[in-house]
Amino acid sequence: MLMLERFSFCFVILFSLLSCNSNVKNKAESTTSNGVVDFSFESKIKYAKGFKINKISDNLKQLVVFNPWTKSDTLQIFYLTNNSNKININIDSSKIINIPIKSMAALSNSYFGILDKLNLTSSVSCISSANSVYNKNIKKQISENKTAEVGFSNSLNLEKLIMESPEITMVSGFRTKNAKEQSLEDMGMRVIYNIDWMEKSPLARAEWCKFIASLYGKERKADSLFNNIEADYLEIKSKISNKPTKPTVMSGSSYNGTWYVSAGQSYFGEILKDANADYYWHNETSAGAKALSFESILDIHKNSNVWLFSGTATNKAQFLSMNKDYHIFDAVKNNRVYCFTKRMDNTGANDWFETSIIQPNIVLKDIVKILYPSELPDYELYYYKKLE
């Protein structure tokens, strides 16, 4: 009996998958037959190192995701077309994506900000966790059962994702694929790995808007969006680049007895450099986060002027309750602790994790306002708030 139940279940899932793929194909073909995709525009990638878009013909583009861990290999290659019937070269059909796509399983909240800027949040058919969503449009879609919660990584609900039948599933790429992602690929579903988080430059991360836009035929719009972000970011950077006196900055927080700070070549380290902060770790070469002992942190940062805290605190009392040693630092004594929780709702969902990647100019303005308030007299902090 158990064997029969398992067989029946597998049959249902397989049947659903085949039906979904058929529906997706028909939907894509009916859309692209109208000729709405502009293939004449070619994206120029200025900062991002993790992908490129190559125009092959009037109706075919190559979307390449590079492998940042090998430096000499590609992670994935897909082919984007607005008319698969006119492709004149031999390409594996599983690598062909008819654009514009109509649905995406967006399994990282960091894609929501880009999709929102491009007016594409209605295409989000699946997300990882409903409780972590801040975007009001996607929240509404969840409440109306238009967007499904399917989990992520090894907790991904394969059966539910298959039943939702997104045209593509976008996930954060890592050095190795997990078993669930491999299963989706083995079943013929298109899984696209987004490795924006590996970019060190804030503008490079923001430029991944062109990557996502290419799947919708929105490259021209993404290019205009990015150009405005870049111009604003560089203007602010230039404005404070020659300050003779720089405030000293501490970043990060303590977790389970270990203190973590942003490394000098990390994304946040680069923003601090562009904000003209005096940051102890600027000259070291590692990226990501540095794990340190309390003794090391105290020695280096006890007298730092400002602490940019990376936790979930929304006020000073809550912040101090998180670690008995926080009160020792001068930034705490002088009420110069800030945290990116200004746009966090009552469920704990935080806009920082959704939109900061596509708004590095706003992040930079926040930090400049904290360090050099007179330079932006009329600007109000957007992500950060002082913990009082």
N, C-alpha and C positions, 0 to 999 in steps of 0.2 A: 504493500500500500504506500509506504513512504517513497519507494522508488518511483511509483506511478505519479505521485504528487510532484516529485522533483522534475520528472520528465514533462509533466503538464505545464509546470511553472516555466521551465526553460523554453518550451514551445511558444508560450504566450509572449515571453520576452523577445525571442527571435522574430516572431511574427510582427510584433510591434516595431522592432527595429527596421525591418524591411519596409513596413508601411510608412514609417517616419521618413526614411530616406527617399521613398517615392514621393511623398508629399512635399518634402523640401525641394527636390529636383523640379517638380512641376511648378512650385511657387517661384523659384528662381527663374525658370525659363519664361514664365508669363510676364515677369517683371522686366527681364532684360530684352525681351522681344520688342519692347516699346522704345528701345534706344535711349534710355534716360541717363546712362552712364557716360560721362565725359572722359574719354581715354586720352584726349589730347594733352592734358595737364601732366607734367612730370615733376614729382616731388624731388627737391634737392635737400639732401640730409647734411646739415652743417655741423652738428655736435654729437649726435648719437652714434655709437660704435657697434650697437648690437643688431642692427638690421639695415637693409637697403631695399629699394624698389626699382627694378629695372624694367623699362619699357621694351618689349620685344616686337610688337606690331601694333596696328591700330586698334586691335581688340584683345590684346594679351599683355599682361605684366607679370613679372616674376617677383615674388615676395620672399626675401631671404632673411632667415634668422641665424645669426652667427653664434658659434659656441664660445662663450667667453672664458671657458675653463681650459680649452686646448689652444686657443689663439690662431689656429691654422685650419679650422674645420667649420662646417656649417651644421647647425642644429636641425634646421628644417628648411625646406623650399616648397612654396605653394605657387600656383599659377592662377591669376585673377583674370576673369574674362567676362565680357558682357554678351558674348555669343559663342557658346562652346561648339556650335556647329561649324564655325569658320576657323577653327584652330588647324593650322596646316603642318604642325610638327607633332611627333609622337610623344605624348605625355601620359603618364599613369593617371587614370581618371580619378583616383582617390586624392590626387594632388591638385585637382582643378576645383576652384571655387567660383561659382557664378555670382557675380555682384550686380546690384547691391544685395547683400544678405538682408534678411528680414528678422532673424532671431539669433541671439547669442546667449550662451550660458557664460556669464561674466563671474568667474569664481574668485576674483579678488576685488575688494571694494575700491582699490586704486584706479580701476577703469571707469568708475561711475562719474567722476569729475569730467573726464574727457568726453564721455558719451553725453553728459548733460550739456557741455559747451557746444557740442555738435547737434544738439536737439535729437538725440537718438536713444534716450532712456526707454522709450516704449518698446524697443527691440530686445530689452533684457528679459528673457524668458525664465532664466534660472540664476539664483545667487547661492552663495555658500551658507550664510546665516542671516535670518531675518532680523534678529535682535541687534545686529551690528550695523544695520543700514541707517544712514542719516538722510540721504537724498529723499526729498518729499515726494517726488514723482514715483520713485521705485517703491517707497513705503506704501503709496496709494495702490500701486499695481499688486503688491503683496496682499493687501487687505481685500482686493477685489478678485483674488485668486488668478491673476494674470501673470504673476511671477512666482515661481516655485522655489522653495528652499531645498537644496539637494546635498548639503554638506561639502566637504572639501578634502583634498589629499586622501589619506587612507580611510577616512570616514565617509567618502563620497558614496552616495546612494545611487548605484549604477542603474538599477531598475527604474527609479523615479526619473533620472536624467534621460534615459532612453525614451520613456513614455512622453516626456516633454518635447523631445525631438528638436533641439536647437540645431540650426544649420552649422554652427561651429561652437566649440567649447574652448574658451580662453582661460589658461591657467598660468601661474607664475612658474617659469621654467627653472629647474635646478639641475645639478650635475648629473643626477640619475633620475629616471622616470620612476614613479611609484606604480605599484601593481594595478591600481584602479585606472590610472591614465593609460597604461599599456593595454588593459582590457578594452577600453573604449576604442583605441586605435585598431586593435585586432578585430573588432566588430564592425569596422568601417566608418566610425564616426570621426569627424575632423577635429583634432585637438591641436590648438595653436599655442605655442609656448611664448609668453611675453616675459622678457628678461629686463624690463626697464629698471628694475631694482638694482641691477649690476652696474648701471651707469654711475659714474662718479660726479659728473657735472649736473647741476640743477637744470640747466637748459637742455642738456642731453636727455634727461628723463622726460622733460616736458615735450620734447620733440617726438616722443612715441605717440603723440596724438596723430601724427601722420600715418603711423603704422596701423592704428585702429581705423582711422578714416578711410584707408585704402580698401578696406573690406566693404565699405558702404558707397564707394564712389564719391567720397567727400574730401578728396585730397586738396582741392583748391581752397575749400573753406578752412581746412586744418592749417594750410600754409599761411593763410591770412591771420588766423588766430595766433599761430606761433610767432609770426613776425611782430605782432603787437606786444606779445609777452616779452619777447627778446628785447625789443626797443625800450620798453619800460624798465626791464631788469638792468640793462646796461646803463641807462640814464641814472638810476639810483646808485649803482656801483661807482660810476664816475663821480657822482656828486660828493661822495664821502671818502674818496680814495687817498686824499692827501692830508687827512687829519693828523696833526703832529702828536696828539695824545690819544691813546687807544685804551678804552676800558678793558680790564681783564675779565675773561669769561670762563665760567665752568659749565659743562654740559652733563647730561645723563642723570643717573640715579643709582640707588643700591637695590639689588635683588638677591634675596637669599644669602646675604652676607658678602656678596661680590659687587663691586662698584663698576658700572659700565659707563664709558664716555665715548663720544664720537671720535674716531681716529682722524688724523690730519688729512688723509686723502679720501675720506668718506664723503658722501653726499652732503651731510650736514657740516662737516669740516670745511667743505668748499664754500658753502653759504656763509659761514662765519668769516672766512677769508675775504669774500666779496663784500661783507658788511664792515670790513676793516676793524675786526675785533682783535684784541691781543689774546690769542688762544695758544696755550702752552704746546699743544700737539701739532701745530701747523707744519713743523719741519720734519716730523717723522713720516715714514713712507707707507704705513699700512692703511688699509681701507676697512670699512665696517665699524665694529665697536671694539674697544679695548677693555679687557677685564683687568681690574686692579684691586689691590687690597685697600682697606680703610687707611692704613698708615701712609700709603703712597698718595692717595687722594688728599689726605689732610696736609701732607707736606707740600703738595703742589698747588692746591686750590683753597686752602684755608682763608687766604686773604683776597680771593677773587672778588671783583666788584659786583658781578652779576652772575646769577645761576639760572640757566635755561633748563628747567627741570623737564624730564621726559616721562613722567608718570601720569596718573589720572587725577591728581589732586585739583580741587576747584577753589580751595581756600587754605589759609596758612595753618589752621588747626588740623585739618585733615592731612596736610603735608607733613607736619611735625609728628603726627601719630604713626607715620609709616616707618620711621627709623629714629631710634633714640639719639643718634649722633648728628642728625641734621642741624640741630640748633647751634652747633659749634662753629659753623662757617660764617664769615663776616657778611656774606651776601644775605644770609638769613637774618642776622642781627640788624642789618641796615634796610631790611624790607626791599631787597632787590632780587626776589625770586619770582620767576615767570614760568607759566606752563601753557601748553597749547590746548587748553580745555575751554576756551571761551565759547566755542561752537560745539559743545557737547550737550546732547539732550538728556532728558530724565531717564532714558533707558540705558545710557552709557555710550550710545553711538556718537562717534566723533567725526565731524566734517574734515578734520585734519587728514585723516587717513583716506579720504575720498578725493579731495580737491587740491591739496597742497602740491601734488606732483604736477598738476597743470597750472598752478599759480605760484611758481617760484618767485615771481616778482612781488607778490603779496607777502610771502614769507620773508623775503629780503626787507621789504618795507617795515614789517613788524619788528625785525631785529634792529634795523637802523633806528627806528623810533625809540626802542628800548635803550640803545647805546648812545645815540646822539639825538635826543628829543627835539632840540632846537632846529634841526635840519628838516624836520617834517612837522611843523607846528600845528597844522590843521588835520593831520592824519590820525585816525583812531585805530587802535590795534584790532586786527581782524581774527587771527587765530589765537594769539597769546593773551593772557591776562595776568595781572600781578596777583600773587597769592597773598591775600590780606585777611 
